Amino acid sequence: MLHLRLIFGTLLALAVIGITALDSAVSAMPGPGWRCFGVALDHWLLNGALSTLLVLCLAVLAVREMLRLARHLGYAPLRFEAYVFAGGLVIGPYVSFNVARSGALYDESWGMLWLALALAVAFLAQAVRRGTERVMGNLATTLLVIVYAGGLLGFMTKLRMEVSGPAGAALLLFSMFVIKMTDVGAYFAGLAFGRHRAVPWLSPKKTWEGFAGGVVTAVLCAVLVGGALAPAEWLSAHRAALAAPGAMLAFGLLMAAFSIAGDLAESLLKRDAAMKDSGTAIPGMGGFLDVLDSAMLAAPAAWFFWTRISPLL
């Protein structure tokens, strides 16, 4: 089991790193001037398209497994609506920020309008296709899937686009690295030193020693890798935060806290559904939700740190 986790975890990590690094490199390239019906295609293709596509694929896989959990519990969420509106929450920041840079209309309230539209369409679809049976449960699970899988992962796209350029892709990748290293540190510390169960009723294998190992690993990775990135001039306004050990200590603690919370949140869903893993797509690791759970809840915190706190330092 451990060797499968290491092999497939490494392959998945390399794929994510490769796509995000390519997106960072592409965003620094001069545009070739491609246009179609007056629209600057290169402006869109070179500015976050690869990262957005990656996050969209992950969101679709997360929606698929969330729907599976819901059906296992006897709910009947609206599948098509869940995919469409969760995907829209991921793509929305990419579209919004590219539109804003082209000088066209841009407003943060479009995201809230999209959620309102999701609820309206869900009501209509429930009435037309499912009738009046279990309306509240079906609508609630549909919106949970949309917000959990699409809304939370959409903050990855939001971070990538709002920071913009090579820095946006680099800080997104750095954040995800610290988050996943929390998982790695917690896993191996739990194996080596785990003695005291943290929440046995929710996740019997989680220990306080594992949590401590995850936090220490996250902080060390944030401070060391952040310091190594700080000299890069293309990181511009965020160099001060990366170079400050105190800021990186706080960032590491923030990512560790939300990473652990995200892991426990998914455990809560699986415990309710009486399922060990969310799926079997990744040998040795379970489903994609089992891999993404910590990053999903930590993504909004990472966005807030890099877009609201870091520029002040």
Secondary structure as UniProt FT lines:
FT   HELIX           2..27
FT   STRAND          35..36
FT   TURN            37..38
FT   STRAND          39..40
FT   HELIX           41..45
FT   HELIX           49..72
FT   TURN            73..74
FT   HELIX           79..101
FT   TURN            102..103
FT   TURN            108..109
FT   HELIX           110..125
FT   HELIX           126..130
FT   TURN            131..134
FT   HELIX           135..145
FT   HELIX           146..151
FT   HELIX           152..163
FT   HELIX           165..193
FT   TURN            200..202
FT   TURN            204..205
FT   HELIX           208..229
FT   TURN            230..231
FT   HELIX           233..238
FT   HELIX           239..243
FT   HELIX           245..272
FT   TURN            273..274
FT   TURN            283..285
FT   HELIX           288..304
FT   HELIX           305..309
FT   HELIX           310..312
//
